[in-house]
Amino acid sequence: MEFMLWAALSLHIFSVIIWLGSLCFLSAILYPVLEVESQGDSGLVEHIHRRMMPFLWLSLWTLGITGIALYIFSPEFIYTREKIEWFTPVHGKVVLFIFIVIFSMRTRSLYMLYRGTKEKRVENLRAMGRAIRITILFGILSMLLSAWGAIAKTIS
């Protein structure tokens, strides 16, 4: 059981690094450069999205599955009726994960609408950038909730 907990935690942390790193690359480097260079009509965006989106979705779903595994394999989770302090941040992370999935699906739908005129492509590129920045914000809030949960777990 302890091995499963450590394996799930390792995969969870690795997935967070891949997911947030990829989103930060898209939001902080790729989209601003393409906007300044006015290359919203180049095939570069499509090529990068085709290569990067499977990794983003794989890491996002790995995050969800390992998060559930960490919740279930935790020694404190024995269907107890007493109040455990770190369950509150865990429930907050579940809600944030749902929002993260929704905004990731929004980014994917904006990418599917990427075809069209140059003005429409630039507008969709900006909308994708906004959706990704909101997703990054939810990811950072989720990491802060993790820190709160770890502190509450060590105190109790």
C-alpha positions as CSV (number, residue, x, y, z in Angstrom):
1,M,0.0,0.0,0.0
2,E,2.8,2.4,0.8
3,F,4.4,1.7,-2.6
4,M,1.1,2.6,-4.3
5,L,1.0,5.9,-2.4
6,W,4.6,6.8,-3.4
7,A,4.0,5.8,-7.0
8,A,0.8,7.8,-7.2
9,L,2.5,10.8,-5.6
10,S,5.5,10.6,-7.9
11,L,3.3,10.4,-11.0
12,H,1.1,13.3,-9.6
13,I,4.1,15.6,-9.2
14,F,5.6,14.7,-12.5
15,S,2.3,15.4,-14.2
16,V,2.0,18.8,-12.6
17,I,5.5,19.7,-13.8
18,I,4.7,18.6,-17.4
19,W,1.2,20.2,-17.4
20,L,2.1,23.6,-15.9
21,G,5.4,23.8,-17.8
22,S,3.6,23.2,-21.1
23,L,0.9,25.8,-20.3
24,C,3.4,28.3,-19.3
25,F,5.4,27.8,-22.5
26,L,2.2,28.3,-24.6
27,S,1.1,31.3,-22.6
28,A,4.3,33.1,-21.9
29,I,6.4,32.3,-24.9
30,L,4.6,31.0,-28.0
31,Y,1.4,33.1,-28.1
32,P,3.0,36.5,-27.4
33,V,5.7,35.8,-30.0
34,L,3.2,34.8,-32.6
35,E,1.1,37.8,-31.8
36,V,4.0,40.2,-32.2
37,E,5.3,38.5,-35.3
38,S,1.8,38.5,-36.7
39,Q,2.2,34.9,-37.6
40,G,-1.3,33.9,-36.5
41,D,-1.8,32.4,-39.9
42,S,1.3,30.2,-40.0
43,G,1.2,26.5,-39.6
44,L,3.4,26.8,-36.6
45,V,0.5,27.0,-34.1
46,E,-1.1,24.0,-35.6
47,H,2.1,22.0,-35.6
48,I,2.9,22.8,-31.9
49,H,-0.7,22.1,-30.8
50,R,-0.7,18.8,-32.6
51,R,2.5,17.8,-30.9
52,M,1.8,19.3,-27.4
53,M,-1.9,18.7,-26.8
54,P,-1.7,14.9,-26.3
55,F,1.0,15.5,-23.6
56,L,-1.2,18.2,-22.0
57,W,-4.3,15.9,-21.9
58,L,-2.3,12.9,-20.8
59,S,-0.8,14.8,-17.9
60,L,-4.2,16.3,-17.0
61,W,-5.9,13.0,-16.8
62,T,-2.9,11.5,-15.0
63,L,-3.3,14.3,-12.5
64,G,-6.9,13.4,-12.0
65,I,-6.4,9.7,-11.6
66,T,-3.4,9.9,-9.3
67,G,-5.2,12.6,-7.3
68,I,-8.0,10.1,-6.7
69,A,-5.5,7.4,-5.9
70,L,-3.7,9.6,-3.4
71,Y,-7.0,10.3,-1.8
72,I,-8.0,6.7,-1.6
73,F,-4.6,5.2,-0.7
74,S,-4.0,7.7,2.1
75,P,-3.9,6.0,5.5
76,E,-6.2,8.7,7.0
77,F,-8.9,7.9,4.5
78,I,-10.7,5.0,6.2
79,Y,-14.2,6.2,5.7
80,T,-13.9,7.9,9.1
81,R,-16.7,10.1,10.5
82,E,-14.4,12.4,12.4
83,K,-13.4,15.7,11.0
84,I,-10.0,15.6,9.3
85,E,-8.4,19.1,8.7
86,W,-6.8,18.3,5.3
87,F,-10.0,17.1,3.7
88,T,-11.1,20.7,3.1
89,P,-8.2,21.6,0.8
90,V,-8.6,18.2,-1.0
91,H,-12.2,19.0,-1.7
92,G,-11.1,22.5,-3.0
93,K,-8.6,20.8,-5.3
94,V,-11.4,18.6,-6.7
95,V,-13.5,21.7,-7.5
96,L,-10.5,23.4,-9.1
97,F,-9.7,20.3,-11.1
98,I,-13.2,20.4,-12.6
99,F,-12.6,24.0,-13.6
100,I,-9.2,23.2,-15.0
101,V,-10.8,20.5,-17.2
102,I,-13.5,22.9,-18.4
103,F,-11.0,25.6,-19.4
104,S,-8.8,23.0,-21.0
105,M,-11.8,21.9,-23.1
106,R,-12.4,25.5,-23.9
107,T,-8.9,25.9,-25.2
108,R,-9.3,22.8,-27.3
109,S,-12.5,24.0,-28.8
110,L,-10.9,27.4,-29.6
111,Y,-8.1,25.5,-31.4
112,M,-10.6,23.6,-33.4
113,L,-12.1,26.9,-34.5
114,Y,-8.7,28.2,-35.4
115,R,-9.2,28.0,-39.1
116,G,-10.6,31.0,-40.9
117,T,-9.5,34.6,-41.7
118,K,-6.3,36.1,-40.3
119,E,-8.3,38.4,-38.0
120,K,-10.3,35.4,-36.7
121,R,-7.1,33.4,-36.1
122,V,-5.5,36.2,-34.1
123,E,-8.7,36.6,-32.1
124,N,-8.8,32.9,-31.4
125,L,-5.1,33.0,-30.5
126,R,-5.8,35.7,-27.9
127,A,-8.8,33.8,-26.5
128,M,-6.7,30.6,-26.2
129,G,-4.0,32.6,-24.4
130,R,-6.6,33.9,-21.9
131,A,-8.1,30.5,-21.3
132,I,-4.6,29.0,-20.7
133,R,-3.8,31.8,-18.3
134,I,-7.0,31.1,-16.3
135,T,-6.1,27.4,-16.3
136,I,-2.6,28.3,-15.0
137,L,-4.2,30.4,-12.3
138,F,-6.4,27.5,-11.2
139,G,-3.3,25.3,-11.2
140,I,-1.4,27.6,-8.9
141,L,-4.4,27.9,-6.6
142,S,-4.5,24.1,-6.5
143,M,-0.9,24.0,-5.5
144,L,-1.5,26.5,-2.7
145,L,-4.4,24.3,-1.5
146,S,-1.9,21.4,-1.5
147,A,0.4,23.3,0.7
148,W,-2.4,24.2,3.0
149,G,-3.4,20.5,3.2
150,A,0.2,19.4,3.9
151,I,0.5,22.0,6.7
152,A,-2.9,21.0,8.1
153,K,-1.9,17.3,7.9
154,T,1.4,17.8,9.7
155,I,-0.2,20.0,12.5
156,S,-3.0,17.5,13.2
